[in-house]
Amino acid sequence: MDPCSEDDLVAAAWAAREGSLCTYSKFAVGAVLEDATGKLWTGANVENASYNLGLCAERVALYYALTHGASGFRRIAVVADAASPVPPCGACRQALLEFAPDATLSLENRAGERQRYTVRELLPHAFEAHHLNHDLNHDLNHDLNHD
């Protein structure tokens, strides 16, 4: 698949935003991730009456993509109808860092103001897998072979 333009990527995020379930906050957010093949994976925020059970648009898109085998995320767009472009929350930054650390992130508000960052720029000095001080591949193989 050929990569789409940044404008097309952002447009896909705006389209995804239409699926938001934001009954409580009324703050709809849309997100899209582009994987290594150029496929787009979209998501919108989903809220719940037990507020902490809701999920942000970025993680909806990310987890959907991951559970369908996507990887190598290179670009992300996040959109919201706000006074300024809205960056991902801390939890989303951490999740994106784990699976899309070098992705370029485009943020846009309804007025068309756009900001660009890398995921790493948004979460400097981050906690990463190497901080766990053990061999994750060894542990995974051990778990798979000893069930």
Short mmCIF file of the C-alpha atoms (twelve columns), coordinates in Angstrom:
data_MODEL
# 
_entry.id   MODEL 
# 
loop_
_atom_site.group_PDB 
_atom_site.id 
_atom_site.type_symbol 
_atom_site.label_atom_id 
_atom_site.label_alt_id 
_atom_site.label_comp_id 
_atom_site.label_asym_id 
_atom_site.label_seq_id 
_atom_site.Cartn_x 
_atom_site.Cartn_y 
_atom_site.Cartn_z 
_atom_site.pdbx_PDB_model_num 
ATOM 1   C CA . MET A 1   0.000   0.000   0.000  1 
ATOM 2   C CA . ASP A 2   1.229   3.469   -0.804 1 
ATOM 3   C CA . PRO A 3   1.413   5.814   2.151  1 
ATOM 4   C CA . CYS A 4   -1.337  8.408   2.240  1 
ATOM 5   C CA . SER A 5   -0.727  12.128  2.672  1 
ATOM 6   C CA . GLU A 6   -0.745  13.684  6.119  1 
ATOM 7   C CA . ASP A 7   -4.025  15.401  5.182  1 
ATOM 8   C CA . ASP A 8   -5.558  12.005  4.304  1 
ATOM 9   C CA . LEU A 9   -4.289  10.537  7.575  1 
ATOM 10  C CA . VAL A 10  -5.847  13.380  9.565  1 
ATOM 11  C CA . ALA A 11  -9.094  13.078  7.566  1 
ATOM 12  C CA . ALA A 12  -9.258  9.389   8.526  1 
ATOM 13  C CA . ALA A 13  -8.930  10.387  12.189 1 
ATOM 14  C CA . TRP A 14  -11.787 12.895  11.810 1 
ATOM 15  C CA . ALA A 15  -13.923 10.164  10.235 1 
ATOM 16  C CA . ALA A 16  -13.055 7.773   13.085 1 
ATOM 17  C CA . ARG A 17  -14.058 10.448  15.605 1 
ATOM 18  C CA . GLU A 18  -17.649 10.117  14.385 1 
ATOM 19  C CA . GLY A 19  -17.762 6.715   16.118 1 
ATOM 20  C CA . SER A 20  -16.899 8.159   19.529 1 
ATOM 21  C CA . LEU A 21  -19.071 7.144   22.465 1 
ATOM 22  C CA . CYS A 22  -18.596 10.140  24.759 1 
ATOM 23  C CA . THR A 23  -21.908 10.394  26.572 1 
ATOM 24  C CA . TYR A 24  -20.377 11.844  29.733 1 
ATOM 25  C CA . SER A 25  -17.605 14.217  28.681 1 
ATOM 26  C CA . LYS A 26  -19.012 15.122  25.242 1 
ATOM 27  C CA . PHE A 27  -15.327 15.264  24.189 1 
ATOM 28  C CA . ALA A 28  -15.031 13.156  21.039 1 
ATOM 29  C CA . VAL A 29  -11.568 12.125  19.890 1 
ATOM 30  C CA . GLY A 30  -10.522 10.227  16.781 1 
ATOM 31  C CA . ALA A 31  -7.226  8.494   16.089 1 
ATOM 32  C CA . VAL A 32  -5.572  6.600   13.275 1 
ATOM 33  C CA . LEU A 33  -2.322  4.654   13.076 1 
ATOM 34  C CA . GLU A 34  -0.524  3.794   9.863  1 
ATOM 35  C CA . ASP A 35  1.359   0.492   9.992  1 
ATOM 36  C CA . ALA A 36  4.450   -0.613  8.074  1 
ATOM 37  C CA . THR A 37  2.329   -1.754  5.118  1 
ATOM 38  C CA . GLY A 38  0.453   1.555   4.864  1 
ATOM 39  C CA . LYS A 39  -2.780  0.139   6.288  1 
ATOM 40  C CA . LEU A 40  -4.742  2.542   8.487  1 
ATOM 41  C CA . TRP A 41  -6.159  1.473   11.842 1 
ATOM 42  C CA . THR A 42  -8.763  3.769   13.377 1 
ATOM 43  C CA . GLY A 43  -10.299 4.285   16.785 1 
ATOM 44  C CA . ALA A 44  -12.469 6.665   18.773 1 
ATOM 45  C CA . ASN A 45  -12.793 7.173   22.500 1 
ATOM 46  C CA . VAL A 46  -15.317 5.049   24.369 1 
ATOM 47  C CA . GLU A 47  -16.635 6.170   27.748 1 
ATOM 48  C CA . ASN A 48  -18.310 4.257   30.532 1 
ATOM 49  C CA . ALA A 49  -20.356 5.368   33.542 1 
ATOM 50  C CA . SER A 50  -17.483 4.048   35.641 1 
ATOM 51  C CA . TYR A 51  -15.181 6.666   34.151 1 
ATOM 52  C CA . ASN A 52  -11.890 4.846   34.560 1 
ATOM 53  C CA . LEU A 53  -13.191 1.958   32.430 1 
ATOM 54  C CA . GLY A 54  -13.357 4.152   29.334 1 
ATOM 55  C CA . LEU A 55  -10.661 3.995   26.697 1 
ATOM 56  C CA . CYS A 56  -9.006  6.759   24.697 1 
ATOM 57  C CA . ALA A 57  -9.128  6.807   20.908 1 
ATOM 58  C CA . GLU A 58  -5.378  6.227   20.596 1 
ATOM 59  C CA . ARG A 59  -5.458  2.993   22.585 1 
ATOM 60  C CA . VAL A 60  -8.624  1.790   20.849 1 
ATOM 61  C CA . ALA A 61  -6.859  2.150   17.483 1 
ATOM 62  C CA . LEU A 62  -3.568  0.733   18.781 1 
ATOM 63  C CA . TYR A 63  -5.057  -2.350  20.430 1 
ATOM 64  C CA . TYR A 64  -7.314  -3.024  17.450 1 
ATOM 65  C CA . ALA A 65  -4.289  -2.912  15.159 1 
ATOM 66  C CA . LEU A 66  -2.128  -5.064  17.427 1 
ATOM 67  C CA . THR A 67  -4.770  -7.749  17.863 1 
ATOM 68  C CA . HIS A 68  -5.045  -7.976  14.091 1 
ATOM 69  C CA . GLY A 69  -1.305  -8.463  13.591 1 
ATOM 70  C CA . ALA A 70  -0.267  -4.936  12.646 1 
ATOM 71  C CA . SER A 71  3.192   -3.646  13.522 1 
ATOM 72  C CA . GLY A 72  5.814   -1.149  12.446 1 
ATOM 73  C CA . PHE A 73  3.624   1.876   13.104 1 
ATOM 74  C CA . ARG A 74  5.107   4.904   11.392 1 
ATOM 75  C CA . ARG A 75  2.472   7.644   11.651 1 
ATOM 76  C CA . ILE A 76  -0.375  8.523   14.005 1 
ATOM 77  C CA . ALA A 77  -3.019  11.248  13.850 1 
ATOM 78  C CA . VAL A 78  -5.207  12.400  16.741 1 
ATOM 79  C CA . VAL A 79  -8.034  14.907  16.323 1 
ATOM 80  C CA . ALA A 80  -10.498 16.670  18.604 1 
ATOM 81  C CA . ASP A 81  -12.770 19.708  18.536 1 
ATOM 82  C CA . ALA A 82  -10.772 21.779  21.031 1 
ATOM 83  C CA . ALA A 83  -9.203  25.227  21.307 1 
ATOM 84  C CA . SER A 84  -5.806  23.752  20.439 1 
ATOM 85  C CA . PRO A 85  -4.566  20.386  19.163 1 
ATOM 86  C CA . VAL A 86  -4.893  17.735  21.900 1 
ATOM 87  C CA . PRO A 87  -1.938  15.447  22.673 1 
ATOM 88  C CA . PRO A 88  -2.399  11.893  23.963 1 
ATOM 89  C CA . CYS A 89  -2.845  11.400  27.705 1 
ATOM 90  C CA . GLY A 90  -0.075  9.829   29.777 1 
ATOM 91  C CA . ALA A 91  -1.452  6.293   29.516 1 
ATOM 92  C CA . CYS A 92  -1.719  6.574   25.737 1 
ATOM 93  C CA . ARG A 93  1.796   7.995   25.506 1 
ATOM 94  C CA . GLN A 94  3.127   4.997   27.420 1 
ATOM 95  C CA . ALA A 95  1.216   2.507   25.246 1 
ATOM 96  C CA . LEU A 96  2.300   4.244   22.044 1 
ATOM 97  C CA . LEU A 97  5.900   4.297   23.223 1 
ATOM 98  C CA . GLU A 98  5.828   0.522   23.671 1 
ATOM 99  C CA . PHE A 99  4.506   -0.218  20.180 1 
ATOM 100 C CA . ALA A 100 5.194   2.896   18.064 1 
ATOM 101 C CA . PRO A 101 8.185   4.642   19.652 1 
ATOM 102 C CA . ASP A 102 9.475   6.278   16.474 1 
ATOM 103 C CA . ALA A 103 6.130   7.147   14.916 1 
ATOM 104 C CA . THR A 104 5.372   10.694  13.843 1 
ATOM 105 C CA . LEU A 105 2.305   12.098  15.558 1 
ATOM 106 C CA . SER A 106 0.052   14.715  13.911 1 
ATOM 107 C CA . LEU A 107 -2.417  16.482  16.189 1 
ATOM 108 C CA . GLU A 108 -5.212  18.663  14.818 1 
ATOM 109 C CA . ASN A 109 -8.137  20.652  16.196 1 
ATOM 110 C CA . ARG A 110 -11.338 21.591  14.340 1 
ATOM 111 C CA . ALA A 111 -9.835  24.957  13.285 1 
ATOM 112 C CA . GLY A 112 -7.181  23.046  11.347 1 
ATOM 113 C CA . GLU A 113 -4.291  23.954  13.649 1 
ATOM 114 C CA . ARG A 114 -1.771  21.143  13.440 1 
ATOM 115 C CA . GLN A 115 1.162   20.151  15.623 1 
ATOM 116 C CA . ARG A 116 3.725   17.431  14.910 1 
ATOM 117 C CA . TYR A 117 5.836   15.416  17.320 1 
ATOM 118 C CA . THR A 118 7.393   12.016  17.592 1 
ATOM 119 C CA . VAL A 119 6.052   9.696   20.260 1 
ATOM 120 C CA . ARG A 120 9.440   9.823   22.007 1 
ATOM 121 C CA . GLU A 121 9.262   13.644  22.163 1 
ATOM 122 C CA . LEU A 122 6.011   13.407  24.110 1 
ATOM 123 C CA . LEU A 123 7.406   11.016  26.711 1 
ATOM 124 C CA . PRO A 124 11.035  11.810  27.495 1 
ATOM 125 C CA . HIS A 125 12.842  9.646   30.059 1 
ATOM 126 C CA . ALA A 126 10.136  7.011   29.678 1 
ATOM 127 C CA . PHE A 127 9.831   3.689   31.452 1 
ATOM 128 C CA . GLU A 128 10.547  1.013   28.849 1 
ATOM 129 C CA . ALA A 129 10.840  -2.774  28.737 1 
ATOM 130 C CA . HIS A 130 14.621  -2.689  29.158 1 
ATOM 131 C CA . HIS A 131 14.119  -1.174  32.621 1 
ATOM 132 C CA . LEU A 132 12.639  -4.470  33.805 1 
ATOM 133 C CA . ASN A 133 16.161  -5.966  33.967 1 
ATOM 134 C CA . HIS A 134 15.322  -9.345  32.520 1 
ATOM 135 C CA . ASP A 135 15.243  -11.077 29.176 1 
ATOM 136 C CA . LEU A 136 11.675  -10.755 27.904 1 
ATOM 137 C CA . ASN A 137 12.269  -13.217 25.044 1 
ATOM 138 C CA . HIS A 138 13.519  -15.849 27.496 1 
ATOM 139 C CA . ASP A 139 10.541  -15.289 29.777 1 
ATOM 140 C CA . LEU A 140 8.059   -15.476 26.903 1 
ATOM 141 C CA . ASN A 141 9.562   -18.709 25.581 1 
ATOM 142 C CA . HIS A 142 9.605   -20.166 29.095 1 
ATOM 143 C CA . ASP A 143 5.930   -19.273 29.641 1 
ATOM 144 C CA . LEU A 144 4.907   -20.757 26.291 1 
ATOM 145 C CA . ASN A 145 6.773   -24.009 26.853 1 
ATOM 146 C CA . HIS A 146 5.746   -24.663 30.460 1 
ATOM 147 C CA . ASP A 147 1.981   -24.287 30.535 1 
# 
